[in-house]
Amino acid sequence: MIGRVIQLLEALHKAFVTDKNAGVELTGSKVEEQKTETDAVANVLTFSANISAIEIYHEDVTRQQFTVNGITLNVPPKVGYRTPVGGTPAATVTIPAGVSCIVGRLT
């Protein structure tokens, strides 16, 4: 078992140090665009590109539902909720009515 762990660690070291990240790219950590509820039209925010990762913040006292790529996300209050998003790629986010929020499209 320990031998296998060492092999795995050596392979990871080679991939990320020797091979210069081996073509791996970190995603979902860079803000490309940011919008608030004031940018919404009929509770829909429209970004310039499809969303593959998102960060959402709101100050309501309860969880709120945001729809991204056809998936309903239950976002807890007063924390930055960051996640990759699957579903059907789209450039829109449906936000709850009357909730102040900040929504960021990430890459």
HELIX and SHEET records of a PDB file:
HELIX    1   1 ILE A    2  HIS A   13  1                                  12    
HELIX    2   2 LYS A   14  THR A   18  3                                   5    
HELIX    3   3 LYS A   20  GLY A   23  5                                   4    
HELIX    4   4 GLU A   37  ASP A   39  5                                   3    
SHEET    1   A 4 VAL A  31  THR A  36  0                                        
SHEET    2   A 4 CYS A 101  LEU A 106 -1                                        
SHEET    3   A 4 ALA A  53  HIS A  58 -1                                        
SHEET    4   A 4 TYR A  81  PRO A  84 -1                                        
SHEET    1   B 4 VAL A  44  THR A  46  0                                        
SHEET    2   B 4 THR A  92  THR A  94 -1                                        
SHEET    3   B 4 GLN A  64  VAL A  68 -1                                        
SHEET    4   B 4 ILE A  71  VAL A  75 -1                                        
END                                                                             
